Amino acid sequence: MPEITRFYGIVIKIFFTREHNPPHFHAVYGEYNAEISIETGEMMEGDLPQRAQDMIKDWWKLHQKEIMEMWNTKTLQKLPPLK
């Protein structure tokens, strides 16, 4: 699964297939894994510590349009990390 960014030990990945709906990205933080909705920024599946969820939500707010564009066009690009 291609990595699109990494920050504070959190790795954000995205995978494009038709079977992979609804639009989402994956977040990996140590032994924790989650699927995050691109449309809402909410965790759809998995588990993450609350602090990691909050940082991912902050990052998502900055890049939602770019992530959705990647999903729609199936074009991968690296995005800046959360600072």
mmCIF file of the N, C-alpha and C atoms, coordinates in Angstrom:
data_MODEL
# 
_entry.id   MODEL 
# 
loop_
_atom_site.group_PDB 
_atom_site.id 
_atom_site.type_symbol 
_atom_site.label_atom_id 
_atom_site.label_alt_id 
_atom_site.label_comp_id 
_atom_site.label_asym_id 
_atom_site.label_entity_id 
_atom_site.label_seq_id 
_atom_site.pdbx_PDB_ins_code 
_atom_site.Cartn_x 
_atom_site.Cartn_y 
_atom_site.Cartn_z 
_atom_site.occupancy 
_atom_site.B_iso_or_equiv 
_atom_site.pdbx_formal_charge 
_atom_site.auth_seq_id 
_atom_site.auth_comp_id 
_atom_site.auth_asym_id 
_atom_site.auth_atom_id 
_atom_site.pdbx_PDB_model_num 
ATOM 1   N N  . MET A 1 1  ? 0.854   -1.169 0.000   1.00 0.00 ? 1  MET A N  1 
ATOM 2   C CA . MET A 1 1  ? 0.000   0.000  0.000   1.00 0.00 ? 1  MET A CA 1 
ATOM 3   C C  . MET A 1 1  ? 0.903   1.236  0.000   1.00 0.00 ? 1  MET A C  1 
ATOM 4   N N  . PRO A 1 2  ? 0.750   2.125  -0.963  1.00 0.00 ? 2  PRO A N  1 
ATOM 5   C CA . PRO A 1 2  ? 1.623   3.301  -1.071  1.00 0.00 ? 2  PRO A CA 1 
ATOM 6   C C  . PRO A 1 2  ? 1.440   4.298  0.083   1.00 0.00 ? 2  PRO A C  1 
ATOM 7   N N  . GLU A 1 3  ? 2.558   4.753  0.583   1.00 0.00 ? 3  GLU A N  1 
ATOM 8   C CA . GLU A 1 3  ? 2.576   5.743  1.665   1.00 0.00 ? 3  GLU A CA 1 
ATOM 9   C C  . GLU A 1 3  ? 2.442   7.136  1.070   1.00 0.00 ? 3  GLU A C  1 
ATOM 10  N N  . ILE A 1 4  ? 1.558   7.955  1.662   1.00 0.00 ? 4  ILE A N  1 
ATOM 11  C CA . ILE A 1 4  ? 1.421   9.324  1.166   1.00 0.00 ? 4  ILE A CA 1 
ATOM 12  C C  . ILE A 1 4  ? 2.022   10.349 2.123   1.00 0.00 ? 4  ILE A C  1 
ATOM 13  N N  . THR A 1 5  ? 2.150   9.994  3.400   1.00 0.00 ? 5  THR A N  1 
ATOM 14  C CA . THR A 1 5  ? 2.840   10.876 4.345   1.00 0.00 ? 5  THR A CA 1 
ATOM 15  C C  . THR A 1 5  ? 3.153   10.103 5.625   1.00 0.00 ? 5  THR A C  1 
ATOM 16  N N  . ARG A 1 6  ? 3.944   10.742 6.471   1.00 0.00 ? 6  ARG A N  1 
ATOM 17  C CA . ARG A 1 6  ? 4.335   10.155 7.750   1.00 0.00 ? 6  ARG A CA 1 
ATOM 18  C C  . ARG A 1 6  ? 4.610   11.311 8.710   1.00 0.00 ? 6  ARG A C  1 
ATOM 19  N N  . PHE A 1 7  ? 4.083   11.210 9.933   1.00 0.00 ? 7  PHE A N  1 
ATOM 20  C CA . PHE A 1 7  ? 4.342   12.235 10.941  1.00 0.00 ? 7  PHE A CA 1 
ATOM 21  C C  . PHE A 1 7  ? 4.124   11.655 12.333  1.00 0.00 ? 7  PHE A C  1 
ATOM 22  N N  . TYR A 1 8  ? 4.982   12.026 13.260  1.00 0.00 ? 8  TYR A N  1 
ATOM 23  C CA . TYR A 1 8  ? 4.874   11.628 14.669  1.00 0.00 ? 8  TYR A CA 1 
ATOM 24  C C  . TYR A 1 8  ? 4.621   10.126 14.847  1.00 0.00 ? 8  TYR A C  1 
ATOM 25  N N  . GLY A 1 9  ? 5.279   9.316  14.027  1.00 0.00 ? 9  GLY A N  1 
ATOM 26  C CA . GLY A 1 9  ? 5.129   7.869  14.131  1.00 0.00 ? 9  GLY A CA 1 
ATOM 27  C C  . GLY A 1 9  ? 3.889   7.315  13.450  1.00 0.00 ? 9  GLY A C  1 
ATOM 28  N N  . ILE A 1 10 ? 3.093   8.166  12.827  1.00 0.00 ? 10 ILE A N  1 
ATOM 29  C CA . ILE A 1 10 ? 1.874   7.747  12.119  1.00 0.00 ? 10 ILE A CA 1 
ATOM 30  C C  . ILE A 1 10 ? 2.196   7.683  10.625  1.00 0.00 ? 10 ILE A C  1 
ATOM 31  N N  . VAL A 1 11 ? 1.846   6.575  10.001  1.00 0.00 ? 11 VAL A N  1 
ATOM 32  C CA . VAL A 1 11 ? 2.041   6.414  8.564   1.00 0.00 ? 11 VAL A CA 1 
ATOM 33  C C  . VAL A 1 11 ? 0.659   6.402  7.908   1.00 0.00 ? 11 VAL A C  1 
ATOM 34  N N  . ILE A 1 12 ? 0.494   7.253  6.906   1.00 0.00 ? 12 ILE A N  1 
ATOM 35  C CA . ILE A 1 12 ? -0.766  7.336  6.166   1.00 0.00 ? 12 ILE A CA 1 
ATOM 36  C C  . ILE A 1 12 ? -0.540  6.704  4.795   1.00 0.00 ? 12 ILE A C  1 
ATOM 37  N N  . LYS A 1 13 ? -1.432  5.753  4.463   1.00 0.00 ? 13 LYS A N  1 
ATOM 38  C CA . LYS A 1 13 ? -1.324  5.025  3.196   1.00 0.00 ? 13 LYS A CA 1 
ATOM 39  C C  . LYS A 1 13 ? -2.674  5.054  2.496   1.00 0.00 ? 13 LYS A C  1 
ATOM 40  N N  . ILE A 1 14 ? -2.633  4.842  1.185   1.00 0.00 ? 14 ILE A N  1 
ATOM 41  C CA . ILE A 1 14 ? -3.873  4.782  0.413   1.00 0.00 ? 14 ILE A CA 1 
ATOM 42  C C  . ILE A 1 14 ? -3.726  3.695  -0.637  1.00 0.00 ? 14 ILE A C  1 
ATOM 43  N N  . PHE A 1 15 ? -4.824  3.048  -0.929  1.00 0.00 ? 15 PHE A N  1 
ATOM 44  C CA . PHE A 1 15 ? -4.846  1.953  -1.890  1.00 0.00 ? 15 PHE A CA 1 
ATOM 45  C C  . PHE A 1 15 ? -6.054  2.143  -2.785  1.00 0.00 ? 15 PHE A C  1 
ATOM 46  N N  . PHE A 1 16 ? -5.850  2.066  -4.091  1.00 0.00 ? 16 PHE A N  1 
ATOM 47  C CA . PHE A 1 16 ? -6.931  2.339  -5.041  1.00 0.00 ? 16 PHE A CA 1 
ATOM 48  C C  . PHE A 1 16 ? -7.416  1.056  -5.710  1.00 0.00 ? 16 PHE A C  1 
ATOM 49  N N  . THR A 1 17 ? -8.625  0.631  -5.402  1.00 0.00 ? 17 THR A N  1 
ATOM 50  C CA . THR A 1 17 ? -9.290  -0.429 -6.166  1.00 0.00 ? 17 THR A CA 1 
ATOM 51  C C  . THR A 1 17 ? -10.786 -0.166 -6.091  1.00 0.00 ? 17 THR A C  1 
ATOM 52  N N  . ARG A 1 18 ? -11.513 -0.687 -7.018  1.00 0.00 ? 18 ARG A N  1 
ATOM 53  C CA . ARG A 1 18 ? -12.968 -0.510 -7.016  1.00 0.00 ? 18 ARG A CA 1 
ATOM 54  C C  . ARG A 1 18 ? -13.607 -1.176 -5.805  1.00 0.00 ? 18 ARG A C  1 
ATOM 55  N N  . GLU A 1 19 ? -13.023 -2.287 -5.362  1.00 0.00 ? 19 GLU A N  1 
ATOM 56  C CA . GLU A 1 19 ? -13.587 -3.003 -4.216  1.00 0.00 ? 19 GLU A CA 1 
ATOM 57  C C  . GLU A 1 19 ? -13.296 -2.289 -2.907  1.00 0.00 ? 19 GLU A C  1 
ATOM 58  N N  . HIS A 1 20 ? -12.542 -1.228 -2.967  1.00 0.00 ? 20 HIS A N  1 
ATOM 59  C CA . HIS A 1 20 ? -12.056 -0.574 -1.750  1.00 0.00 ? 20 HIS A CA 1 
ATOM 60  C C  . HIS A 1 20 ? -12.905 0.644  -1.364  1.00 0.00 ? 20 HIS A C  1 
ATOM 61  N N  . ASN A 1 21 ? -14.198 0.637  -1.683  1.00 0.00 ? 21 ASN A N  1 
ATOM 62  C CA . ASN A 1 21 ? -15.089 1.748  -1.319  1.00 0.00 ? 21 ASN A CA 1 
ATOM 63  C C  . ASN A 1 21 ? -15.623 1.539  0.078   1.00 0.00 ? 21 ASN A C  1 
ATOM 64  N N  . PRO A 1 22 ? -16.110 2.536  0.775   1.00 0.00 ? 22 PRO A N  1 
ATOM 65  C CA . PRO A 1 22 ? -16.132 3.950  0.414   1.00 0.00 ? 22 PRO A CA 1 
ATOM 66  C C  . PRO A 1 22 ? -14.728 4.562  0.466   1.00 0.00 ? 22 PRO A C  1 
ATOM 67  N N  . PRO A 1 23 ? -14.561 5.773  -0.084  1.00 0.00 ? 23 PRO A N  1 
ATOM 68  C CA . PRO A 1 23 ? -13.243 6.400  -0.117  1.00 0.00 ? 23 PRO A CA 1 
ATOM 69  C C  . PRO A 1 23 ? -12.650 6.521  1.292   1.00 0.00 ? 23 PRO A C  1 
ATOM 70  N N  . HIS A 1 24 ? -11.434 6.009  1.449   1.00 0.00 ? 24 HIS A N  1 
ATOM 71  C CA . HIS A 1 24 ? -10.784 6.046  2.753   1.00 0.00 ? 24 HIS A CA 1 
ATOM 72  C C  . HIS A 1 24 ? -9.279  5.928  2.590   1.00 0.00 ? 24 HIS A C  1 
ATOM 73  N N  . PHE A 1 25 ? -8.580  6.208  3.668   1.00 0.00 ? 25 PHE A N  1 
ATOM 74  C CA . PHE A 1 25 ? -7.138  5.970  3.722   1.00 0.00 ? 25 PHE A CA 1 
ATOM 75  C C  . PHE A 1 25 ? -6.847  5.182  4.985   1.00 0.00 ? 25 PHE A C  1 
ATOM 76  N N  . HIS A 1 26 ? -5.655  4.649  5.054   1.00 0.00 ? 26 HIS A N  1 
ATOM 77  C CA . HIS A 1 26 ? -5.242  3.818  6.184   1.00 0.00 ? 26 HIS A CA 1 
ATOM 78  C C  . HIS A 1 26 ? -4.237  4.583  7.034   1.00 0.00 ? 26 HIS A C  1 
ATOM 79  N N  . ALA A 1 27 ? -4.355  4.433  8.329   1.00 0.00 ? 27 ALA A N  1 
ATOM 80  C CA . ALA A 1 27 ? -3.401  5.023  9.270   1.00 0.00 ? 27 ALA A CA 1 
ATOM 81  C C  . ALA A 1 27 ? -2.807  3.892  10.105  1.00 0.00 ? 27 ALA A C  1 
ATOM 82  N N  . VAL A 1 28 ? -1.482  3.881  10.204  1.00 0.00 ? 28 VAL A N  1 
ATOM 83  C CA . VAL A 1 28 ? -0.776  2.878  10.991  1.00 0.00 ? 28 VAL A CA 1 
ATOM 84  C C  . VAL A 1 28 ? 0.053   3.621  12.028  1.00 0.00 ? 28 VAL A C  1 
ATOM 85  N N  . TYR A 1 29 ? -0.110  3.218  13.280  1.00 0.00 ? 29 TYR A N  1 
ATOM 86  C CA . TYR A 1 29 ? 0.628   3.835  14.385  1.00 0.00 ? 29 TYR A CA 1 
ATOM 87  C C  . TYR A 1 29 ? 1.070   2.712  15.314  1.00 0.00 ? 29 TYR A C  1 
ATOM 88  N N  . GLY A 1 30 ? 2.327   2.282  15.168  1.00 0.00 ? 30 GLY A N  1 
ATOM 89  C CA . GLY A 1 30 ? 2.802   1.145  15.950  1.00 0.00 ? 30 GLY A CA 1 
ATOM 90  C C  . GLY A 1 30 ? 1.975   -0.080 15.624  1.00 0.00 ? 30 GLY A C  1 
ATOM 91  N N  . GLU A 1 31 ? 1.397   -0.710 16.655  1.00 0.00 ? 31 GLU A N  1 
ATOM 92  C CA . GLU A 1 31 ? 0.572   -1.899 16.435  1.00 0.00 ? 31 GLU A CA 1 
ATOM 93  C C  . GLU A 1 31 ? -0.887  -1.558 16.117  1.00 0.00 ? 31 GLU A C  1 
ATOM 94  N N  . TYR A 1 32 ? -1.214  -0.280 16.061  1.00 0.00 ? 32 TYR A N  1 
ATOM 95  C CA . TYR A 1 32 ? -2.588  0.159  15.781  1.00 0.00 ? 32 TYR A CA 1 
ATOM 96  C C  . TYR A 1 32 ? -2.775  0.408  14.288  1.00 0.00 ? 32 TYR A C  1 
ATOM 97  N N  . ASN A 1 33 ? -3.959  0.071  13.810  1.00 0.00 ? 33 ASN A N  1 
ATOM 98  C CA . ASN A 1 33 ? -4.324  0.282  12.405  1.00 0.00 ? 33 ASN A CA 1 
ATOM 99  C C  . ASN A 1 33 ? -5.751  0.787  12.335  1.00 0.00 ? 33 ASN A C  1 
ATOM 100 N N  . ALA A 1 34 ? -6.023  1.653  11.367  1.00 0.00 ? 34 ALA A N  1 
ATOM 101 C CA . ALA A 1 34 ? -7.387  2.147  11.202  1.00 0.00 ? 34 ALA A CA 1 
ATOM 102 C C  . ALA A 1 34 ? -7.634  2.552  9.760   1.00 0.00 ? 34 ALA A C  1 
ATOM 103 N N  . GLU A 1 35 ? -8.897  2.518  9.379   1.00 0.00 ? 35 GLU A N  1 
ATOM 104 C CA . GLU A 1 35 ? -9.355  3.060  8.105   1.00 0.00 ? 35 GLU A CA 1 
ATOM 105 C C  . GLU A 1 35 ? -10.107 4.344  8.417   1.00 0.00 ? 35 GLU A C  1 
ATOM 106 N N  . ILE A 1 36 ? -9.746  5.420  7.706   1.00 0.00 ? 36 ILE A N  1 
ATOM 107 C CA . ILE A 1 36 ? -10.323 6.740  7.950   1.00 0.00 ? 36 ILE A CA 1 
ATOM 108 C C  . ILE A 1 36 ? -11.085 7.195  6.712   1.00 0.00 ? 36 ILE A C  1 
ATOM 109 N N  . SER A 1 37 ? -12.318 7.627  6.881   1.00 0.00 ? 37 SER A N  1 
ATOM 110 C CA . SER A 1 37 ? -13.131 8.123  5.775   1.00 0.00 ? 37 SER A CA 1 
ATOM 111 C C  . SER A 1 37 ? -12.541 9.416  5.222   1.00 0.00 ? 37 SER A C  1 
ATOM 112 N N  . ILE A 1 38 ? -12.381 9.475  3.912   1.00 0.00 ? 38 ILE A N  1 
ATOM 113 C CA . ILE A 1 38 ? -11.903 10.715 3.286   1.00 0.00 ? 38 ILE A CA 1 
ATOM 114 C C  . ILE A 1 38 ? -12.999 11.775 3.354   1.00 0.00 ? 38 ILE A C  1 
ATOM 115 N N  . GLU A 1 39 ? -14.240 11.373 3.282   1.00 0.00 ? 39 GLU A N  1 
ATOM 116 C CA . GLU A 1 39 ? -15.343 12.328 3.263   1.00 0.00 ? 39 GLU A CA 1 
ATOM 117 C C  . GLU A 1 39 ? -15.589 12.984 4.618   1.00 0.00 ? 39 GLU A C  1 
ATOM 118 N N  . THR A 1 40 ? -15.446 12.221 5.710   1.00 0.00 ? 40 THR A N  1 
ATOM 119 C CA . THR A 1 40 ? -15.786 12.759 7.035   1.00 0.00 ? 40 THR A CA 1 
ATOM 120 C C  . THR A 1 40 ? -14.602 12.903 7.988   1.00 0.00 ? 40 THR A C  1 
ATOM 121 N N  . GLY A 1 41 ? -13.506 12.206 7.704   1.00 0.00 ? 41 GLY A N  1 
ATOM 122 C CA . GLY A 1 41 ? -12.363 12.218 8.609   1.00 0.00 ? 41 GLY A CA 1 
ATOM 123 C C  . GLY A 1 41 ? -12.541 11.317 9.816   1.00 0.00 ? 41 GLY A C  1 
ATOM 124 N N  . GLU A 1 42 ? -13.650 10.585 9.866   1.00 0.00 ? 42 GLU A N  1 
ATOM 125 C CA . GLU A 1 42 ? -13.942 9.707  11.003  1.00 0.00 ? 42 GLU A CA 1 
ATOM 126 C C  . GLU A 1 42 ? -13.330 8.324  10.790  1.00 0.00 ? 42 GLU A C  1 
ATOM 127 N N  . MET A 1 43 ? -12.968 7.664  11.891  1.00 0.00 ? 43 MET A N  1 
ATOM 128 C CA . MET A 1 43 ? -12.448 6.315  11.830  1.00 0.00 ? 43 MET A CA 1 
ATOM 129 C C  . MET A 1 43 ? -13.596 5.369  11.512  1.00 0.00 ? 43 MET A C  1 
ATOM 130 N N  . MET A 1 44 ? -13.445 4.611  10.427  1.00 0.00 ? 44 MET A N  1 
ATOM 131 C CA . MET A 1 44 ? -14.482 3.677  9.994   1.00 0.00 ? 44 MET A CA 1 
ATOM 132 C C  . MET A 1 44 ? -14.266 2.298  10.608  1.00 0.00 ? 44 MET A C  1 
ATOM 133 N N  . GLU A 1 45 ? -13.019 1.941  10.791  1.00 0.00 ? 45 GLU A N  1 
ATOM 134 C CA . GLU A 1 45 ? -12.682 0.613  11.282  1.00 0.00 ? 45 GLU A CA 1 
ATOM 135 C C  . GLU A 1 45 ? -11.306 0.665  11.924  1.00 0.00 ? 45 GLU A C  1 
ATOM 136 N N  . GLY A 1 46 ? -11.071 -0.190 12.891  1.00 0.00 ? 46 GLY A N  1 
ATOM 137 C CA . GLY A 1 46 ? -9.770  -0.281 13.522  1.00 0.00 ? 46 GLY A CA 1 
ATOM 138 C C  . GLY A 1 46 ? -9.738  0.392  14.875  1.00 0.00 ? 46 GLY A C  1 
ATOM 139 N N  . ASP A 1 47 ? -8.522  0.615  15.344  1.00 0.00 ? 47 ASP A N  1 
ATOM 140 C CA . ASP A 1 47 ? -8.357  1.283  16.633  1.00 0.00 ? 47 ASP A CA 1 
ATOM 141 C C  . ASP A 1 47 ? -7.073  2.100  16.626  1.00 0.00 ? 47 ASP A C  1 
ATOM 142 N N  . LEU A 1 48 ? -7.143  3.241  17.260  1.00 0.00 ? 48 LEU A N  1 
ATOM 143 C CA . LEU A 1 48 ? -6.009  4.150  17.408  1.00 0.00 ? 48 LEU A CA 1 
ATOM 144 C C  . LEU A 1 48 ? -6.155  4.868  18.738  1.00 0.00 ? 48 LEU A C  1 
ATOM 145 N N  . PRO A 1 49 ? -5.037  5.196  19.387  1.00 0.00 ? 49 PRO A N  1 
ATOM 146 C CA . PRO A 1 49 ? -5.142  6.041  20.576  1.00 0.00 ? 49 PRO A CA 1 
ATOM 147 C C  . PRO A 1 49 ? -5.775  7.385  20.209  1.00 0.00 ? 49 PRO A C  1 
ATOM 148 N N  . GLN A 1 50 ? -6.464  7.989  21.157  1.00 0.00 ? 50 GLN A N  1 
ATOM 149 C CA . GLN A 1 50 ? -7.164  9.251  20.889  1.00 0.00 ? 50 GLN A CA 1 
ATOM 150 C C  . GLN A 1 50 ? -6.214  10.334 20.380  1.00 0.00 ? 50 GLN A C  1 
ATOM 151 N N  . ARG A 1 51 ? -5.021  10.422 20.947  1.00 0.00 ? 51 ARG A N  1 
ATOM 152 C CA . ARG A 1 51 ? -4.060  11.442 20.502  1.00 0.00 ? 51 ARG A CA 1 
ATOM 153 C C  . ARG A 1 51 ? -3.721  11.264 19.018  1.00 0.00 ? 51 ARG A C  1 
ATOM 154 N N  . ALA A 1 52 ? -3.523  10.025 18.579  1.00 0.00 ? 52 ALA A N  1 
ATOM 155 C CA . ALA A 1 52 ? -3.242  9.757  17.169  1.00 0.00 ? 52 ALA A CA 1 
ATOM 156 C C  . ALA A 1 52 ? -4.456  10.121 16.316  1.00 0.00 ? 52 ALA A C  1 
ATOM 157 N N  . GLN A 1 53 ? -5.653  9.778  16.775  1.00 0.00 ? 53 GLN A N  1 
ATOM 158 C CA . GLN A 1 53 ? -6.871  10.141 16.046  1.00 0.00 ? 53 GLN A CA 1 
ATOM 159 C C  . GLN A 1 53 ? -6.967  11.653 15.860  1.00 0.00 ? 53 GLN A C  1 
ATOM 160 N N  . ASP A 1 54 ? -6.655  12.395 16.914  1.00 0.00 ? 54 ASP A N  1 
ATOM 161 C CA . ASP A 1 54 ? -6.734  13.858 16.851  1.00 0.00 ? 54 ASP A CA 1 
ATOM 162 C C  . ASP A 1 54 ? -5.731  14.421 15.850  1.00 0.00 ? 54 ASP A C  1 
ATOM 163 N N  . MET A 1 55 ? -4.500  13.880 15.834  1.00 0.00 ? 55 MET A N  1 
ATOM 164 C CA . MET A 1 55 ? -3.489  14.366 14.889  1.00 0.00 ? 55 MET A CA 1 
ATOM 165 C C  . MET A 1 55 ? -3.879  14.032 13.454  1.00 0.00 ? 55 MET A C  1 
ATOM 166 N N  . ILE A 1 56 ? -4.412  12.843 13.243  1.00 0.00 ? 56 ILE A N  1 
ATOM 167 C CA . ILE A 1 56 ? -4.849  12.451 11.895  1.00 0.00 ? 56 ILE A CA 1 
ATOM 168 C C  . ILE A 1 56 ? -5.990  13.349 11.433  1.00 0.00 ? 56 ILE A C  1 
ATOM 169 N N  . LYS A 1 57 ? -6.913  13.651 12.321  1.00 0.00 ? 57 LYS A N  1 
ATOM 170 C CA . LYS A 1 57 ? -8.037  14.538 11.976  1.00 0.00 ? 57 LYS A CA 1 
ATOM 171 C C  . LYS A 1 57 ? -7.517  15.935 11.602  1.00 0.00 ? 57 LYS A C  1 
ATOM 172 N N  . ASP A 1 58 ? -6.543  16.438 12.361  1.00 0.00 ? 58 ASP A N  1 
ATOM 173 C CA . ASP A 1 58 ? -5.952  17.746 12.044  1.00 0.00 ? 58 ASP A CA 1 
ATOM 174 C C  . ASP A 1 58 ? -5.294  17.716 10.666  1.00 0.00 ? 58 ASP A C  1 
ATOM 175 N N  . TRP A 1 59 ? -4.562  16.647 10.372  1.00 0.00 ? 59 TRP A N  1 
ATOM 176 C CA . TRP A 1 59 ? -3.900  16.510 9.070   1.00 0.00 ? 59 TRP A CA 1 
ATOM 177 C C  . TRP A 1 59 ? -4.950  16.403 7.961   1.00 0.00 ? 59 TRP A C  1 
ATOM 178 N N  . TRP A 1 60 ? -5.986  15.583 8.192   1.00 0.00 ? 60 TRP A N  1 
ATOM 179 C CA . TRP A 1 60 ? -7.054  15.396 7.205   1.00 0.00 ? 60 TRP A CA 1 
ATOM 180 C C  . TRP A 1 60 ? -7.721  16.727 6.858   1.00 0.00 ? 60 TRP A C  1 
ATOM 181 N N  . LYS A 1 61 ? -7.965  17.565 7.862   1.00 0.00 ? 61 LYS A N  1 
ATOM 182 C CA . LYS A 1 61 ? -8.605  18.865 7.611   1.00 0.00 ? 61 LYS A CA 1 
ATOM 183 C C  . LYS A 1 61 ? -7.788  19.711 6.640   1.00 0.00 ? 61 LYS A C  1 
ATOM 184 N N  . LEU A 1 62 ? -6.481  19.587 6.693   1.00 0.00 ? 62 LEU A N  1 
ATOM 185 C CA . LEU A 1 62 ? -5.600  20.353 5.813   1.00 0.00 ? 62 LEU A CA 1 
ATOM 186 C C  . LEU A 1 62 ? -5.546  19.787 4.392   1.00 0.00 ? 62 LEU A C  1 
ATOM 187 N N  . HIS A 1 63 ? -5.811  18.492 4.232   1.00 0.00 ? 63 HIS A N  1 
ATOM 188 C CA . HIS A 1 63 ? -5.546  17.833 2.952   1.00 0.00 ? 63 HIS A CA 1 
ATOM 189 C C  . HIS A 1 63 ? -6.718  17.041 2.381   1.00 0.00 ? 63 HIS A C  1 
ATOM 190 N N  . GLN A 1 64 ? -7.912  17.217 2.900   1.00 0.00 ? 64 GLN A N  1 
ATOM 191 C CA . GLN A 1 64 ? -9.048  16.417 2.437   1.00 0.00 ? 64 GLN A CA 1 
ATOM 192 C C  . GLN A 1 64 ? -9.253  16.510 0.927   1.00 0.00 ? 64 GLN A C  1 
ATOM 193 N N  . LYS A 1 65 ? -9.206  17.701 0.381   1.00 0.00 ? 65 LYS A N  1 
ATOM 194 C CA . LYS A 1 65 ? -9.442  17.868 -1.055  1.00 0.00 ? 65 LYS A CA 1 
ATOM 195 C C  . LYS A 1 65 ? -8.397  17.124 -1.877  1.00 0.00 ? 65 LYS A C  1 
ATOM 196 N N  . GLU A 1 66 ? -7.138  17.202 -1.451  1.00 0.00 ? 66 GLU A N  1 
ATOM 197 C CA . GLU A 1 66 ? -6.061  16.516 -2.172  1.00 0.00 ? 66 GLU A CA 1 
ATOM 198 C C  . GLU A 1 66 ? -6.208  14.995 -2.078  1.00 0.00 ? 66 GLU A C  1 
ATOM 199 N N  . ILE A 1 67 ? -6.592  14.508 -0.912  1.00 0.00 ? 67 ILE A N  1 
ATOM 200 C CA . ILE A 1 67 ? -6.764  13.066 -0.728  1.00 0.00 ? 67 ILE A CA 1 
ATOM 201 C C  . ILE A 1 67 ? -7.919  12.572 -1.600  1.00 0.00 ? 67 ILE A C  1 
ATOM 202 N N  . MET A 1 68 ? -9.021  13.298 -1.613  1.00 0.00 ? 68 MET A N  1 
ATOM 203 C CA . MET A 1 68 ? -10.170 12.898 -2.436  1.00 0.00 ? 68 MET A CA 1 
ATOM 204 C C  . MET A 1 68 ? -9.812  12.949 -3.918  1.00 0.00 ? 68 MET A C  1 
ATOM 205 N N  . GLU A 1 69 ? -9.041  13.935 -4.309  1.00 0.00 ? 69 GLU A N  1 
ATOM 206 C CA . GLU A 1 69 ? -8.597  14.010 -5.709  1.00 0.00 ? 69 GLU A CA 1 
ATOM 207 C C  . GLU A 1 69 ? -7.748  12.786 -6.059  1.00 0.00 ? 69 GLU A C  1 
ATOM 208 N N  . MET A 1 70 ? -6.855  12.391 -5.153  1.00 0.00 ? 70 MET A N  1 
ATOM 209 C CA . MET A 1 70 ? -6.058  11.182 -5.377  1.00 0.00 ? 70 MET A CA 1 
ATOM 210 C C  . MET A 1 70 ? -6.974  9.978  -5.554  1.00 0.00 ? 70 MET A C  1 
ATOM 211 N N  . TRP A 1 71 ? -7.972  9.861  -4.669  1.00 0.00 ? 71 TRP A N  1 
ATOM 212 C CA . TRP A 1 71 ? -8.897  8.727  -4.731  1.00 0.00 ? 71 TRP A CA 1 
ATOM 213 C C  . TRP A 1 71 ? -9.640  8.712  -6.066  1.00 0.00 ? 71 TRP A C  1 
ATOM 214 N N  . ASN A 1 72 ? -10.137 9.867  -6.486  1.00 0.00 ? 72 ASN A N  1 
ATOM 215 C CA . ASN A 1 72 ? -10.938 9.948  -7.711  1.00 0.00 ? 72 ASN A CA 1 
ATOM 216 C C  . ASN A 1 72 ? -10.128 9.731  -8.976  1.00 0.00 ? 72 ASN A C  1 
ATOM 217 N N  . THR A 1 73 ? -8.891  10.224 -8.989  1.00 0.00 ? 73 THR A N  1 
ATOM 218 C CA . THR A 1 73 ? -8.062  10.121 -10.190 1.00 0.00 ? 73 THR A CA 1 
ATOM 219 C C  . THR A 1 73 ? -7.125  8.920  -10.162 1.00 0.00 ? 73 THR A C  1 
ATOM 220 N N  . LYS A 1 74 ? -7.038  8.263  -9.000  1.00 0.00 ? 74 LYS A N  1 
ATOM 221 C CA . LYS A 1 74 ? -6.116  7.130  -8.822  1.00 0.00 ? 74 LYS A CA 1 
ATOM 222 C C  . LYS A 1 74 ? -4.675  7.547  -9.098  1.00 0.00 ? 74 LYS A C  1 
ATOM 223 N N  . THR A 1 75 ? -4.364  8.783  -8.749  1.00 0.00 ? 75 THR A N  1 
ATOM 224 C CA . THR A 1 75 ? -3.030  9.334  -8.945  1.00 0.00 ? 75 THR A CA 1 
ATOM 225 C C  . THR A 1 75 ? -2.397  9.577  -7.583  1.00 0.00 ? 75 THR A C  1 
ATOM 226 N N  . LEU A 1 76 ? -1.331  8.874  -7.312  1.00 0.00 ? 76 LEU A N  1 
ATOM 227 C CA . LEU A 1 76 ? -0.658  8.976  -6.022  1.00 0.00 ? 76 LEU A CA 1 
ATOM 228 C C  . LEU A 1 76 ? 0.253   10.192 -5.986  1.00 0.00 ? 76 LEU A C  1 
ATOM 229 N N  . GLN A 1 77 ? 0.247   10.891 -4.851  1.00 0.00 ? 77 GLN A N  1 
ATOM 230 C CA . GLN A 1 77 ? 1.201   11.978 -4.626  1.00 0.00 ? 77 GLN A CA 1 
ATOM 231 C C  . GLN A 1 77 ? 1.537   12.026 -3.150  1.00 0.00 ? 77 GLN A C  1 
ATOM 232 N N  . LYS A 1 78 ? 2.736   12.448 -2.836  1.00 0.00 ? 78 LYS A N  1 
ATOM 233 C CA . LYS A 1 78 ? 3.141   12.617 -1.449  1.00 0.00 ? 78 LYS A CA 1 
ATOM 234 C C  . LYS A 1 78 ? 2.521   13.918 -0.942  1.00 0.00 ? 78 LYS A C  1 
ATOM 235 N N  . LEU A 1 79 ? 2.066   13.898 0.311   1.00 0.00 ? 79 LEU A N  1 
ATOM 236 C CA . LEU A 1 79 ? 1.514   15.093 0.930   1.00 0.00 ? 79 LEU A CA 1 
ATOM 237 C C  . LEU A 1 79 ? 2.376   15.473 2.119   1.00 0.00 ? 79 LEU A C  1 
ATOM 238 N N  . PRO A 1 80 ? 2.399   16.754 2.471   1.00 0.00 ? 80 PRO A N  1 
ATOM 239 C CA . PRO A 1 80 ? 3.218   17.185 3.601   1.00 0.00 ? 80 PRO A CA 1 
ATOM 240 C C  . PRO A 1 80 ? 2.717   16.605 4.921   1.00 0.00 ? 80 PRO A C  1 
ATOM 241 N N  . PRO A 1 81 ? 3.631   16.361 5.838   1.00 0.00 ? 81 PRO A N  1 
ATOM 242 C CA . PRO A 1 81 ? 3.225   15.843 7.151   1.00 0.00 ? 81 PRO A CA 1 
ATOM 243 C C  . PRO A 1 81 ? 2.598   16.928 8.007   1.00 0.00 ? 81 PRO A C  1 
ATOM 244 N N  . LEU A 1 82 ? 1.983   16.516 9.081   1.00 0.00 ? 82 LEU A N  1 
ATOM 245 C CA . LEU A 1 82 ? 1.479   17.446 10.083  1.00 0.00 ? 82 LEU A CA 1 
ATOM 246 C C  . LEU A 1 82 ? 2.675   18.027 10.815  1.00 0.00 ? 82 LEU A C  1 
ATOM 247 N N  . LYS A 1 83 ? 2.664   19.332 11.034  1.00 0.00 ? 83 LYS A N  1 
ATOM 248 C CA . LYS A 1 83 ? 3.784   19.978 11.747  1.00 0.00 ? 83 LYS A CA 1 
ATOM 249 C C  . LYS A 1 83 ? 3.328   20.478 13.087  1.00 0.00 ? 83 LYS A C  1 
# 
